[in-house]
Amino acid sequence: MAESKRIMISLPNTLLEEVDNIVAIEKRNRSEFIREAMKLYIRERRKIQIRESMKKGYREMGAMNLTLSEVGLDIDMDVLSNYEAKLAECE
């Protein structure tokens, strides 16, 4: 494991009791449990951020696709260049 740093945290008694029950069942210690919980939280948070970013991108691309479909053959080259740039960002 990489270099570790000792920290102190405060937990409500009920939460600590739950943690202690889990570590006893899994035959681990509190530090291992907290490390794993923090890694899981960070991983899930990243997934949520990526999902939100993708939603935003799909909304933007949808608006651009609608504009392009309405314009038809009279496509403004700036709009098309912007569209292609957005597509390139997705790759």
C-alpha positions in Angstrom: 0.0 0.0 0.0 1.1 3.6 -0.6 2.3 5.8 2.2 -0.5 6.2 4.7 -1.5 9.1 6.9 -3.3 8.7 10.2 -6.5 10.7 10.6 -9.1 11.1 13.3 -12.8 11.1 12.5 -15.9 11.4 14.6 -18.9 9.0 14.0 -22.3 8.8 15.6 -22.4 5.7 17.9 -25.0 4.0 15.8 -22.9 4.2 12.7 -19.8 3.0 14.5 -21.8 0.0 15.8 -22.8 -0.9 12.3 -19.3 -0.6 11.1 -18.0 -2.7 13.9 -20.6 -5.4 13.2 -19.6 -5.5 9.5 -15.9 -5.6 10.2 -16.4 -8.5 12.7 -18.4 -10.5 10.2 -15.9 -9.8 7.4 -12.9 -10.3 9.7 -11.4 -7.0 8.8 -10.4 -3.9 10.7 -12.0 -0.4 10.8 -9.2 1.1 8.7 -9.7 -1.4 5.9 -13.4 -0.9 6.0 -13.2 2.9 5.9 -10.6 2.8 3.1 -12.8 0.5 1.0 -15.9 2.7 1.7 -14.1 5.8 0.7 -12.8 4.2 -2.6 -16.3 3.0 -3.3 -17.8 6.5 -2.7 -15.2 8.1 -5.0 -15.8 5.5 -7.7 -19.5 6.0 -7.6 -19.2 9.8 -7.5 -17.0 9.7 -10.7 -19.7 7.5 -12.4 -22.4 10.0 -11.5 -20.2 12.9 -12.8 -19.6 11.1 -16.1 -23.3 10.3 -16.5 -24.2 13.9 -15.9 -21.6 15.0 -18.4 -22.9 12.6 -21.0 -26.5 13.8 -20.4 -25.4 17.3 -21.0 -23.6 16.3 -24.1 -26.6 14.4 -25.5 -28.9 17.4 -24.8 -26.4 19.7 -26.6 -26.0 17.3 -29.5 -29.8 16.8 -29.7 -30.3 20.6 -30.1 -27.6 20.8 -32.7 -29.0 17.8 -34.6 -32.5 19.4 -34.6 -31.0 22.7 -35.9 -29.2 20.8 -38.7 -32.3 18.8 -39.6 -34.3 22.0 -39.8 -31.7 23.8 -41.9 -31.4 20.9 -44.4 -29.1 21.7 -47.3 -28.6 25.4 -46.3 -26.1 24.4 -43.6 -24.1 27.2 -42.1 -20.4 26.0 -42.2 -19.8 27.4 -38.7 -22.6 25.3 -37.4 -21.3 22.2 -39.2 -17.8 22.8 -37.9 -19.0 23.2 -34.3 -21.1 20.0 -34.7 -18.0 18.1 -36.0 -15.9 19.5 -33.1 -18.5 18.2 -30.6 -18.5 14.8 -32.2 -14.7 14.7 -32.1 -14.8 15.4 -28.3 -16.9 12.3 -27.8 -14.3 10.0 -29.4 
